Amino acid sequence: MLPDFTSYFILLERIFAIVGTGLYLIFAIVIVKQVSMMTKNVYDKFNGVVIIFSYIHLLLSLLLVLMSIVWP
């Protein structure tokens, strides 16, 4: 009789999802930092829009991490 590996695969899949989305969250934090550095050095009329999009990206990636932790 073989043991049931399904629960192990589900656990491994969740761990990969959490680690992957965590790395993506770090990437989003780096993007926000780079956009803030860019807007200090380059003046343009679209700087505000770029900053807003970078923070929206950060919030959505944080939501993705939370969903990967909480989702069954």
Buried (B, 14 or more C-beta within 10 A) or exposed (E): EEEEEEEEEEEEEBEEBEEEBBEBBEEBBEBBEEBBEBBEEEEEEEBEEBBEEBBEBBEEBBEBBEEBEEEE
